[in-house]
Amino acid sequence: MSRTVQARLDDRSEDDLAVVRESSGVNDSDAIRLALAESAKRRRRRHALRQEAESLAQDADDVEEARAVREEMDALATPWPQDG
């Protein structure tokens, strides 16, 4: 099922639409669909990453392993030069 959506674009949105349209060689409708699909994909990816990070933060074994790795990396790191 398809539906028609109307939007009033400000100058910035007009410019953004032109970038999408011109970079992909499509008309306004296809450019808007493309931009929506790309935006939704990014949002889904960020949501999945956020969920994974929250899950790992609740995993005591993972938190401990991360702490141990940080300590090892700190021990191997070259000290920063002192100012002055």
PDB file of N, CA, C and O in Angstrom:
ATOM      1  N   MET A   1       0.848  -1.166   0.000  1.00  0.00           N
ATOM      2  CA  MET A   1       0.000   0.000   0.000  1.00  0.00           C
ATOM      3  C   MET A   1       0.898   1.234   0.000  1.00  0.00           C
ATOM      4  O   MET A   1       1.847   1.310   0.781  1.00  0.00           O
ATOM      5  N   SER A   2       0.612   2.179  -0.850  1.00  0.00           N
ATOM      6  CA  SER A   2       1.375   3.417  -0.860  1.00  0.00           C
ATOM      7  C   SER A   2       0.456   4.561  -0.469  1.00  0.00           C
ATOM      8  O   SER A   2      -0.764   4.490  -0.613  1.00  0.00           O
ATOM      9  N   ARG A   3       1.073   5.600   0.021  1.00  0.00           N
ATOM     10  CA  ARG A   3       0.294   6.784   0.382  1.00  0.00           C
ATOM     11  C   ARG A   3       1.092   8.017   0.028  1.00  0.00           C
ATOM     12  O   ARG A   3       2.314   7.964  -0.111  1.00  0.00           O
ATOM     13  N   THR A   4       0.413   9.093  -0.113  1.00  0.00           N
ATOM     14  CA  THR A   4       1.039  10.357  -0.448  1.00  0.00           C
ATOM     15  C   THR A   4       1.258  11.145   0.830  1.00  0.00           C
ATOM     16  O   THR A   4       0.376  11.235   1.684  1.00  0.00           O
ATOM     17  N   VAL A   5       2.439  11.709   0.943  1.00  0.00           N
ATOM     18  CA  VAL A   5       2.785  12.538   2.094  1.00  0.00           C
ATOM     19  C   VAL A   5       3.233  13.886   1.557  1.00  0.00           C
ATOM     20  O   VAL A   5       3.999  13.949   0.595  1.00  0.00           O
ATOM     21  N   GLN A   6       2.768  14.948   2.163  1.00  0.00           N
ATOM     22  CA  GLN A   6       3.193  16.285   1.772  1.00  0.00           C
ATOM     23  C   GLN A   6       4.051  16.872   2.878  1.00  0.00           C
ATOM     24  O   GLN A   6       3.783  16.672   4.062  1.00  0.00           O
ATOM     25  N   ALA A   7       5.074  17.591   2.483  1.00  0.00           N
ATOM     26  CA  ALA A   7       5.946  18.241   3.464  1.00  0.00           C
ATOM     27  C   ALA A   7       6.336  19.609   2.942  1.00  0.00           C
ATOM     28  O   ALA A   7       6.608  19.786   1.755  1.00  0.00           O
ATOM     29  N   ARG A   8       6.360  20.555   3.833  1.00  0.00           N
ATOM     30  CA  ARG A   8       6.822  21.898   3.487  1.00  0.00           C
ATOM     31  C   ARG A   8       8.300  21.948   3.847  1.00  0.00           C
ATOM     32  O   ARG A   8       8.663  21.766   5.009  1.00  0.00           O
ATOM     33  N   LEU A   9       9.149  22.192   2.864  1.00  0.00           N
ATOM     34  CA  LEU A   9      10.590  22.168   3.077  1.00  0.00           C
ATOM     35  C   LEU A   9      11.145  23.566   3.296  1.00  0.00           C
ATOM     36  O   LEU A   9      10.832  24.497   2.554  1.00  0.00           O
ATOM     37  N   ASP A  10      11.972  23.700   4.325  1.00  0.00           N
ATOM     38  CA  ASP A  10      12.681  24.966   4.510  1.00  0.00           C
ATOM     39  C   ASP A  10      13.901  24.958   3.583  1.00  0.00           C
ATOM     40  O   ASP A  10      14.132  23.985   2.865  1.00  0.00           O
ATOM     41  N   ASP A  11      14.666  26.028   3.599  1.00  0.00           N
ATOM     42  CA  ASP A  11      15.806  26.143   2.682  1.00  0.00           C
ATOM     43  C   ASP A  11      16.818  25.025   2.894  1.00  0.00           C
ATOM     44  O   ASP A  11      17.337  24.466   1.928  1.00  0.00           O
ATOM     45  N   ARG A  12      17.096  24.701   4.135  1.00  0.00           N
ATOM     46  CA  ARG A  12      18.070  23.636   4.443  1.00  0.00           C
ATOM     47  C   ARG A  12      17.579  22.293   3.915  1.00  0.00           C
ATOM     48  O   ARG A  12      18.351  21.521   3.346  1.00  0.00           O
ATOM     49  N   SER A  13      16.300  22.020   4.103  1.00  0.00           N
ATOM     50  CA  SER A  13      15.732  20.759   3.619  1.00  0.00           C
ATOM     51  C   SER A  13      15.746  20.704   2.096  1.00  0.00           C
ATOM     52  O   SER A  13      15.999  19.650   1.513  1.00  0.00           O
ATOM     53  N   GLU A  14      15.478  21.833   1.451  1.00  0.00           N
ATOM     54  CA  GLU A  14      15.560  21.902  -0.018  1.00  0.00           C
ATOM     55  C   GLU A  14      16.970  21.581  -0.488  1.00  0.00           C
ATOM     56  O   GLU A  14      17.162  20.833  -1.446  1.00  0.00           O
ATOM     57  N   ASP A  15      17.961  22.159   0.202  1.00  0.00           N
ATOM     58  CA  ASP A  15      19.356  21.896  -0.148  1.00  0.00           C
ATOM     59  C   ASP A  15      19.702  20.426   0.067  1.00  0.00           C
ATOM     60  O   ASP A  15      20.378  19.816  -0.761  1.00  0.00           O
ATOM     61  N   ASP A  16      19.238  19.858   1.182  1.00  0.00           N
ATOM     62  CA  ASP A  16      19.499  18.452   1.476  1.00  0.00           C
ATOM     63  C   ASP A  16      18.858  17.554   0.420  1.00  0.00           C
ATOM     64  O   ASP A  16      19.470  16.590  -0.039  1.00  0.00           O
ATOM     65  N   LEU A  17      17.639  17.873   0.044  1.00  0.00           N
ATOM     66  CA  LEU A  17      16.947  17.098  -0.988  1.00  0.00           C
ATOM     67  C   LEU A  17      17.714  17.170  -2.304  1.00  0.00           C
ATOM     68  O   LEU A  17      17.842  16.167  -3.006  1.00  0.00           O
ATOM     69  N   ALA A  18      18.219  18.344  -2.636  1.00  0.00           N
ATOM     70  CA  ALA A  18      18.983  18.499  -3.879  1.00  0.00           C
ATOM     71  C   ALA A  18      20.245  17.643  -3.857  1.00  0.00           C
ATOM     72  O   ALA A  18      20.617  17.049  -4.869  1.00  0.00           O
ATOM     73  N   VAL A  19      20.901  17.582  -2.704  1.00  0.00           N
ATOM     74  CA  VAL A  19      22.108  16.750  -2.586  1.00  0.00           C
ATOM     75  C   VAL A  19      21.768  15.288  -2.840  1.00  0.00           C
ATOM     76  O   VAL A  19      22.455  14.614  -3.608  1.00  0.00           O
ATOM     77  N   VAL A  20      20.714  14.795  -2.200  1.00  0.00           N
ATOM     78  CA  VAL A  20      20.326  13.391  -2.373  1.00  0.00           C
ATOM     79  C   VAL A  20      19.908  13.140  -3.813  1.00  0.00           C
ATOM     80  O   VAL A  20      20.325  12.156  -4.424  1.00  0.00           O
ATOM     81  N   ARG A  21      19.089  14.022  -4.350  1.00  0.00           N
ATOM     82  CA  ARG A  21      18.583  13.862  -5.714  1.00  0.00           C
ATOM     83  C   ARG A  21      19.724  13.869  -6.728  1.00  0.00           C
ATOM     84  O   ARG A  21      19.797  12.997  -7.593  1.00  0.00           O
ATOM     85  N   GLU A  22      20.607  14.849  -6.619  1.00  0.00           N
ATOM     86  CA  GLU A  22      21.680  14.996  -7.602  1.00  0.00           C
ATOM     87  C   GLU A  22      22.749  13.914  -7.453  1.00  0.00           C
ATOM     88  O   GLU A  22      23.324  13.472  -8.447  1.00  0.00           O
ATOM     89  N   SER A  23      23.016  13.490  -6.232  1.00  0.00           N
ATOM     90  CA  SER A  23      24.058  12.481  -6.042  1.00  0.00           C
ATOM     91  C   SER A  23      23.604  11.095  -6.465  1.00  0.00           C
ATOM     92  O   SER A  23      24.425  10.224  -6.752  1.00  0.00           O
ATOM     93  N   SER A  24      22.295  10.895  -6.503  1.00  0.00           N
ATOM     94  CA  SER A  24      21.800   9.571  -6.885  1.00  0.00           C
ATOM     95  C   SER A  24      21.084   9.577  -8.231  1.00  0.00           C
ATOM     96  O   SER A  24      20.714   8.519  -8.742  1.00  0.00           O
ATOM     97  N   GLY A  25      20.886  10.765  -8.809  1.00  0.00           N
ATOM     98  CA  GLY A  25      20.280  10.853 -10.136  1.00  0.00           C
ATOM     99  C   GLY A  25      18.828  10.420 -10.194  1.00  0.00           C
ATOM    100  O   GLY A  25      18.395   9.801 -11.166  1.00  0.00           O
ATOM    101  N   VAL A  26      18.080  10.746  -9.153  1.00  0.00           N
ATOM    102  CA  VAL A  26      16.670  10.348  -9.103  1.00  0.00           C
ATOM    103  C   VAL A  26      15.785  11.581  -8.943  1.00  0.00           C
ATOM    104  O   VAL A  26      16.269  12.689  -8.710  1.00  0.00           O
ATOM    105  N   ASN A  27      14.493  11.366  -9.072  1.00  0.00           N
ATOM    106  CA  ASN A  27      13.546  12.474  -8.902  1.00  0.00           C
ATOM    107  C   ASN A  27      13.301  12.724  -7.408  1.00  0.00           C
ATOM    108  O   ASN A  27      13.801  11.986  -6.559  1.00  0.00           O
ATOM    109  N   ASP A  28      12.536  13.759  -7.102  1.00  0.00           N
ATOM    110  CA  ASP A  28      12.280  14.129  -5.703  1.00  0.00           C
ATOM    111  C   ASP A  28      11.681  12.974  -4.898  1.00  0.00           C
ATOM    112  O   ASP A  28      12.136  12.691  -3.790  1.00  0.00           O
ATOM    113  N   SER A  29      10.673  12.313  -5.444  1.00  0.00           N
ATOM    114  CA  SER A  29      10.011  11.236  -4.704  1.00  0.00           C
ATOM    115  C   SER A  29      10.980  10.111  -4.372  1.00  0.00           C
ATOM    116  O   SER A  29      11.012   9.618  -3.244  1.00  0.00           O
ATOM    117  N   ASP A  30      11.775   9.705  -5.373  1.00  0.00           N
ATOM    118  CA  ASP A  30      12.734   8.632  -5.127  1.00  0.00           C
ATOM    119  C   ASP A  30      13.837   9.084  -4.167  1.00  0.00           C
ATOM    120  O   ASP A  30      14.314   8.295  -3.351  1.00  0.00           O
ATOM    121  N   ALA A  31      14.241  10.351  -4.265  1.00  0.00           N
ATOM    122  CA  ALA A  31      15.257  10.873  -3.358  1.00  0.00           C
ATOM    123  C   ALA A  31      14.748  10.872  -1.919  1.00  0.00           C
ATOM    124  O   ALA A  31      15.492  10.536  -0.997  1.00  0.00           O
ATOM    125  N   ILE A  32      13.501  11.241  -1.727  1.00  0.00           N
ATOM    126  CA  ILE A  32      12.928  11.237  -0.381  1.00  0.00           C
ATOM    127  C   ILE A  32      12.835   9.815   0.152  1.00  0.00           C
ATOM    128  O   ILE A  32      13.164   9.566   1.312  1.00  0.00           O
ATOM    129  N   ARG A  33      12.387   8.874  -0.688  1.00  0.00           N
ATOM    130  CA  ARG A  33      12.327   7.471  -0.253  1.00  0.00           C
ATOM    131  C   ARG A  33      13.719   6.950   0.106  1.00  0.00           C
ATOM    132  O   ARG A  33      13.888   6.241   1.098  1.00  0.00           O
ATOM    133  N   LEU A  34      14.712   7.309  -0.712  1.00  0.00           N
ATOM    134  CA  LEU A  34      16.087   6.887  -0.453  1.00  0.00           C
ATOM    135  C   LEU A  34      16.592   7.465   0.866  1.00  0.00           C
ATOM    136  O   LEU A  34      17.184   6.751   1.675  1.00  0.00           O
ATOM    137  N   ALA A  35      16.356   8.758   1.080  1.00  0.00           N
ATOM    138  CA  ALA A  35      16.801   9.397   2.317  1.00  0.00           C
ATOM    139  C   ALA A  35      16.124   8.777   3.537  1.00  0.00           C
ATOM    140  O   ALA A  35      16.767   8.577   4.567  1.00  0.00           O
ATOM    141  N   LEU A  36      14.841   8.476   3.428  1.00  0.00           N
ATOM    142  CA  LEU A  36      14.132   7.829   4.538  1.00  0.00           C
ATOM    143  C   LEU A  36      14.712   6.448   4.819  1.00  0.00           C
ATOM    144  O   LEU A  36      14.916   6.082   5.977  1.00  0.00           O
ATOM    145  N   ALA A  37      14.976   5.684   3.770  1.00  0.00           N
ATOM    146  CA  ALA A  37      15.524   4.335   3.947  1.00  0.00           C
ATOM    147  C   ALA A  37      16.914   4.401   4.587  1.00  0.00           C
ATOM    148  O   ALA A  37      17.221   3.625   5.493  1.00  0.00           O
ATOM    149  N   GLU A  38      17.749   5.323   4.118  1.00  0.00           N
ATOM    150  CA  GLU A  38      19.089   5.462   4.680  1.00  0.00           C
ATOM    151  C   GLU A  38      19.032   5.903   6.140  1.00  0.00           C
ATOM    152  O   GLU A  38      19.780   5.397   6.977  1.00  0.00           O
ATOM    153  N   SER A  39      18.154   6.834   6.439  1.00  0.00           N
ATOM    154  CA  SER A  39      18.011   7.306   7.811  1.00  0.00           C
ATOM    155  C   SER A  39      17.508   6.194   8.722  1.00  0.00           C
ATOM    156  O   SER A  39      18.017   6.027   9.830  1.00  0.00           O
ATOM    157  N   ALA A  40      16.528   5.442   8.273  1.00  0.00           N
ATOM    158  CA  ALA A  40      15.991   4.351   9.082  1.00  0.00           C
ATOM    159  C   ALA A  40      17.058   3.285   9.326  1.00  0.00           C
ATOM    160  O   ALA A  40      17.144   2.730  10.422  1.00  0.00           O
ATOM    161  N   LYS A  41      17.866   2.999   8.315  1.00  0.00           N
ATOM    162  CA  LYS A  41      18.939   2.009   8.465  1.00  0.00           C
ATOM    163  C   LYS A  41      19.937   2.463   9.526  1.00  0.00           C
ATOM    164  O   LYS A  41      20.345   1.671  10.376  1.00  0.00           O
ATOM    165  N   ARG A  42      20.335   3.747   9.479  1.00  0.00           N
ATOM    166  CA  ARG A  42      21.261   4.276  10.486  1.00  0.00           C
ATOM    167  C   ARG A  42      20.655   4.208  11.875  1.00  0.00           C
ATOM    168  O   ARG A  42      21.334   3.843  12.835  1.00  0.00           O
ATOM    169  N   ARG A  43      19.373   4.558  11.989  1.00  0.00           N
ATOM    170  CA  ARG A  43      18.722   4.533  13.297  1.00  0.00           C
ATOM    171  C   ARG A  43      18.629   3.112  13.844  1.00  0.00           C
ATOM    172  O   ARG A  43      18.840   2.884  15.036  1.00  0.00           O
ATOM    173  N   ARG A  44      18.312   2.154  12.965  1.00  0.00           N
ATOM    174  CA  ARG A  44      18.254   0.754  13.412  1.00  0.00           C
ATOM    175  C   ARG A  44      19.628   0.288  13.892  1.00  0.00           C
ATOM    176  O   ARG A  44      19.742  -0.388  14.915  1.00  0.00           O
ATOM    177  N   ARG A  45      20.666   0.656  13.145  1.00  0.00           N
ATOM    178  CA  ARG A  45      22.028   0.261  13.506  1.00  0.00           C
ATOM    179  C   ARG A  45      22.416   0.876  14.853  1.00  0.00           C
ATOM    180  O   ARG A  45      22.961   0.183  15.712  1.00  0.00           O
ATOM    181  N   ARG A  46      22.141   2.172  15.044  1.00  0.00           N
ATOM    182  CA  ARG A  46      22.458   2.826  16.320  1.00  0.00           C
ATOM    183  C   ARG A  46      21.694   2.194  17.467  1.00  0.00           C
ATOM    184  O   ARG A  46      22.238   2.003  18.555  1.00  0.00           O
ATOM    185  N   HIS A  47      20.424   1.867  17.223  1.00  0.00           N
ATOM    186  CA  HIS A  47      19.612   1.229  18.259  1.00  0.00           C
ATOM    187  C   HIS A  47      20.198  -0.130  18.632  1.00  0.00           C
ATOM    188  O   HIS A  47      20.288  -0.466  19.813  1.00  0.00           O
ATOM    189  N   ALA A  48      20.594  -0.907  17.635  1.00  0.00           N
ATOM    190  CA  ALA A  48      21.178  -2.225  17.893  1.00  0.00           C
ATOM    191  C   ALA A  48      22.495  -2.090  18.661  1.00  0.00           C
ATOM    192  O   ALA A  48      22.757  -2.859  19.586  1.00  0.00           O
ATOM    193  N   LEU A  49      23.328  -1.108  18.276  1.00  0.00           N
ATOM    194  CA  LEU A  49      24.584  -0.889  18.986  1.00  0.00           C
ATOM    195  C   LEU A  49      24.344  -0.456  20.425  1.00  0.00           C
ATOM    196  O   LEU A  49      25.043  -0.892  21.340  1.00  0.00           O
ATOM    197  N   ARG A  50      23.349   0.406  20.616  1.00  0.00           N
ATOM    198  CA  ARG A  50      23.023   0.864  21.969  1.00  0.00           C
ATOM    199  C   ARG A  50      22.576  -0.314  22.831  1.00  0.00           C
ATOM    200  O   ARG A  50      22.995  -0.443  23.981  1.00  0.00           O
ATOM    201  N   GLN A  51      21.724  -1.173  22.268  1.00  0.00           N
ATOM    202  CA  GLN A  51      21.264  -2.348  23.008  1.00  0.00           C
ATOM    203  C   GLN A  51      22.430  -3.272  23.344  1.00  0.00           C
ATOM    204  O   GLN A  51      22.512  -3.797  24.455  1.00  0.00           O
ATOM    205  N   GLU A  52      23.339  -3.472  22.375  1.00  0.00           N
ATOM    206  CA  GLU A  52      24.491  -4.336  22.618  1.00  0.00           C
ATOM    207  C   GLU A  52      25.379  -3.754  23.714  1.00  0.00           C
ATOM    208  O   GLU A  52      25.844  -4.484  24.590  1.00  0.00           O
ATOM    209  N   ALA A  53      25.616  -2.441  23.668  1.00  0.00           N
ATOM    210  CA  ALA A  53      26.445  -1.789  24.686  1.00  0.00           C
ATOM    211  C   ALA A  53      25.800  -1.903  26.065  1.00  0.00           C
ATOM    212  O   ALA A  53      26.484  -2.167  27.053  1.00  0.00           O
ATOM    213  N   GLU A  54      24.495  -1.704  26.131  1.00  0.00           N
ATOM    214  CA  GLU A  54      23.793  -1.823  27.413  1.00  0.00           C
ATOM    215  C   GLU A  54      23.861  -3.255  27.935  1.00  0.00           C
ATOM    216  O   GLU A  54      24.022  -3.476  29.135  1.00  0.00           O
ATOM    217  N   SER A  55      23.740  -4.215  27.039  1.00  0.00           N
ATOM    218  CA  SER A  55      23.816  -5.617  27.431  1.00  0.00           C
ATOM    219  C   SER A  55      25.213  -5.954  27.950  1.00  0.00           C
ATOM    220  O   SER A  55      25.355  -6.617  28.977  1.00  0.00           O
ATOM    221  N   LEU A  56      26.247  -5.493  27.234  1.00  0.00           N
ATOM    222  CA  LEU A  56      27.614  -5.768  27.665  1.00  0.00           C
ATOM    223  C   LEU A  56      27.933  -5.082  28.992  1.00  0.00           C
ATOM    224  O   LEU A  56      28.680  -5.622  29.808  1.00  0.00           O
ATOM    225  N   ALA A  57      27.373  -3.905  29.207  1.00  0.00           N
ATOM    226  CA  ALA A  57      27.601  -3.196  30.460  1.00  0.00           C
ATOM    227  C   ALA A  57      27.020  -3.963  31.642  1.00  0.00           C
ATOM    228  O   ALA A  57      27.470  -3.785  32.774  1.00  0.00           O
ATOM    229  N   GLN A  58      26.038  -4.805  31.396  1.00  0.00           N
ATOM    230  CA  GLN A  58      25.419  -5.606  32.446  1.00  0.00           C
ATOM    231  C   GLN A  58      26.119  -6.950  32.636  1.00  0.00           C
ATOM    232  O   GLN A  58      25.805  -7.689  33.570  1.00  0.00           O
ATOM    233  N   ASP A  59      27.064  -7.268  31.753  1.00  0.00           N
ATOM    234  CA  ASP A  59      27.783  -8.547  31.798  1.00  0.00           C
ATOM    235  C   ASP A  59      29.046  -8.376  32.632  1.00  0.00           C
ATOM    236  O   ASP A  59      30.025  -7.793  32.166  1.00  0.00           O
ATOM    237  N   ALA A  60      29.026  -8.878  33.857  1.00  0.00           N
ATOM    238  CA  ALA A  60      30.149  -8.688  34.782  1.00  0.00           C
ATOM    239  C   ALA A  60      31.450  -9.251  34.214  1.00  0.00           C
ATOM    240  O   ALA A  60      32.507  -8.647  34.394  1.00  0.00           O
ATOM    241  N   ASP A  61      31.394 -10.384  33.539  1.00  0.00           N
ATOM    242  CA  ASP A  61      32.596 -10.977  32.963  1.00  0.00           C
ATOM    243  C   ASP A  61      33.186 -10.061  31.890  1.00  0.00           C
ATOM    244  O   ASP A  61      34.400  -9.868  31.834  1.00  0.00           O
ATOM    245  N   ASP A  62      32.340  -9.510  31.056  1.00  0.00           N
ATOM    246  CA  ASP A  62      32.818  -8.621  30.001  1.00  0.00           C
ATOM    247  C   ASP A  62      33.397  -7.342  30.588  1.00  0.00           C
ATOM    248  O   ASP A  62      34.430  -6.859  30.124  1.00  0.00           O
ATOM    249  N   VAL A  63      32.746  -6.794  31.595  1.00  0.00           N
ATOM    250  CA  VAL A  63      33.234  -5.569  32.238  1.00  0.00           C
ATOM    251  C   VAL A  63      34.610  -5.827  32.852  1.00  0.00           C
ATOM    252  O   VAL A  63      35.509  -4.995  32.735  1.00  0.00           O
ATOM    253  N   GLU A  64      34.773  -6.965  33.497  1.00  0.00           N
ATOM    254  CA  GLU A  64      36.062  -7.305  34.107  1.00  0.00           C
ATOM    255  C   GLU A  64      37.130  -7.502  33.038  1.00  0.00           C
ATOM    256  O   GLU A  64      38.263  -7.052  33.211  1.00  0.00           O
ATOM    257  N   GLU A  65      36.792  -8.159  31.950  1.00  0.00           N
ATOM    258  CA  GLU A  65      37.753  -8.363  30.871  1.00  0.00           C
ATOM    259  C   GLU A  65      38.177  -7.023  30.271  1.00  0.00           C
ATOM    260  O   GLU A  65      39.358  -6.821  29.991  1.00  0.00           O
ATOM    261  N   ALA A  66      37.244  -6.122  30.073  1.00  0.00           N
ATOM    262  CA  ALA A  66      37.563  -4.799  29.531  1.00  0.00           C
ATOM    263  C   ALA A  66      38.488  -4.041  30.478  1.00  0.00           C
ATOM    264  O   ALA A  66      39.425  -3.375  30.038  1.00  0.00           O
ATOM    265  N   ARG A  67      38.221  -4.145  31.780  1.00  0.00           N
ATOM    266  CA  ARG A  67      39.081  -3.482  32.767  1.00  0.00           C
ATOM    267  C   ARG A  67      40.499  -4.045  32.706  1.00  0.00           C
ATOM    268  O   ARG A  67      41.471  -3.291  32.752  1.00  0.00           O
ATOM    269  N   ALA A  68      40.618  -5.364  32.603  1.00  0.00           N
ATOM    270  CA  ALA A  68      41.930  -6.001  32.543  1.00  0.00           C
ATOM    271  C   ALA A  68      42.677  -5.587  31.279  1.00  0.00           C
ATOM    272  O   ALA A  68      43.879  -5.327  31.333  1.00  0.00           O
ATOM    273  N   VAL A  69      41.991  -5.523  30.156  1.00  0.00           N
ATOM    274  CA  VAL A  69      42.626  -5.104  28.900  1.00  0.00           C
ATOM    275  C   VAL A  69      43.105  -3.661  29.015  1.00  0.00           C
ATOM    276  O   VAL A  69      44.209  -3.339  28.576  1.00  0.00           O
ATOM    277  N   ARG A  70      42.278  -2.782  29.608  1.00  0.00           N
ATOM    278  CA  ARG A  70      42.697  -1.379  29.786  1.00  0.00           C
ATOM    279  C   ARG A  70      43.960  -1.290  30.637  1.00  0.00           C
ATOM    280  O   ARG A  70      44.870  -0.519  30.331  1.00  0.00           O
ATOM    281  N   GLU A  71      44.011  -2.086  31.706  1.00  0.00           N
ATOM    282  CA  GLU A  71      45.200  -2.066  32.563  1.00  0.00           C
ATOM    283  C   GLU A  71      46.430  -2.536  31.785  1.00  0.00           C
ATOM    284  O   GLU A  71      47.504  -1.947  31.913  1.00  0.00           O
ATOM    285  N   GLU A  72      46.283  -3.589  30.983  1.00  0.00           N
ATOM    286  CA  GLU A  72      47.406  -4.068  30.175  1.00  0.00           C
ATOM    287  C   GLU A  72      47.856  -3.008  29.179  1.00  0.00           C
ATOM    288  O   GLU A  72      49.053  -2.774  29.009  1.00  0.00           O
ATOM    289  N   MET A  73      46.895  -2.370  28.523  1.00  0.00           N
ATOM    290  CA  MET A  73      47.227  -1.329  27.542  1.00  0.00           C
ATOM    291  C   MET A  73      47.914  -0.147  28.225  1.00  0.00           C
ATOM    292  O   MET A  73      48.859   0.421  27.677  1.00  0.00           O
ATOM    293  N   ASP A  74      47.446   0.226  29.416  1.00  0.00           N
ATOM    294  CA  ASP A  74      48.069   1.330  30.152  1.00  0.00           C
ATOM    295  C   ASP A  74      49.508   0.983  30.512  1.00  0.00           C
ATOM    296  O   ASP A  74      50.386   1.844  30.460  1.00  0.00           O
ATOM    297  N   ALA A  75      49.754  -0.276  30.878  1.00  0.00           N
ATOM    298  CA  ALA A  75      51.111  -0.702  31.247  1.00  0.00           C
ATOM    299  C   ALA A  75      52.040  -0.670  30.039  1.00  0.00           C
ATOM    300  O   ALA A  75      53.237  -0.425  30.189  1.00  0.00           O
ATOM    301  N   LEU A  76      51.507  -0.914  28.845  1.00  0.00           N
ATOM    302  CA  LEU A  76      52.323  -0.936  27.637  1.00  0.00           C
ATOM    303  C   LEU A  76      52.508   0.437  27.001  1.00  0.00           C
ATOM    304  O   LEU A  76      53.435   0.642  26.218  1.00  0.00           O
ATOM    305  N   ALA A  77      51.639   1.363  27.333  1.00  0.00           N
ATOM    306  CA  ALA A  77      51.632   2.672  26.679  1.00  0.00           C
ATOM    307  C   ALA A  77      52.855   3.494  27.080  1.00  0.00           C
ATOM    308  O   ALA A  77      53.327   3.430  28.215  1.00  0.00           O
ATOM    309  N   THR A  78      53.347   4.261  26.124  1.00  0.00           N
ATOM    310  CA  THR A  78      54.431   5.202  26.387  1.00  0.00           C
ATOM    311  C   THR A  78      53.862   6.380  27.170  1.00  0.00           C
ATOM    312  O   THR A  78      52.812   6.913  26.813  1.00  0.00           O
ATOM    313  N   PRO A  79      54.539   6.784  28.222  1.00  0.00           N
ATOM    314  CA  PRO A  79      54.023   7.933  28.995  1.00  0.00           C
ATOM    315  C   PRO A  79      53.954   9.195  28.145  1.00  0.00           C
ATOM    316  O   PRO A  79      54.795   9.424  27.277  1.00  0.00           O
ATOM    317  N   TRP A  80      52.933  10.010  28.413  1.00  0.00           N
ATOM    318  CA  TRP A  80      52.803  11.281  27.716  1.00  0.00           C
ATOM    319  C   TRP A  80      53.890  12.228  28.216  1.00  0.00           C
ATOM    320  O   TRP A  80      54.225  12.224  29.400  1.00  0.00           O
ATOM    321  N   PRO A  81      54.442  13.041  27.309  1.00  0.00           N
ATOM    322  CA  PRO A  81      55.442  14.031  27.761  1.00  0.00           C
ATOM    323  C   PRO A  81      54.787  15.052  28.682  1.00  0.00           C
ATOM    324  O   PRO A  81      53.624  15.417  28.507  1.00  0.00           O
ATOM    325  N   GLN A  82      55.544  15.496  29.647  1.00  0.00           N
ATOM    326  CA  GLN A  82      55.036  16.489  30.575  1.00  0.00           C
ATOM    327  C   GLN A  82      55.119  17.884  29.964  1.00  0.00           C
ATOM    328  O   GLN A  82      56.082  18.214  29.273  1.00  0.00           O
ATOM    329  N   ASP A  83      54.101  18.696  30.227  1.00  0.00           N
ATOM    330  CA  ASP A  83      54.122  20.090  29.746  1.00  0.00           C
ATOM    331  C   ASP A  83      55.155  20.882  30.552  1.00  0.00           C
ATOM    332  O   ASP A  83      55.383  20.629  31.735  1.00  0.00           O
ATOM    333  N   GLY A  84      55.759  21.831  29.878  1.00  0.00           N
ATOM    334  CA  GLY A  84      56.590  22.773  30.596  1.00  0.00           C
ATOM    335  C   GLY A  84      57.996  22.515  30.398  1.00  0.00           C
ATOM    336  O   GLY A  84      58.838  23.230  30.943  1.00  0.00           O
TER     337      GLY A  84
END
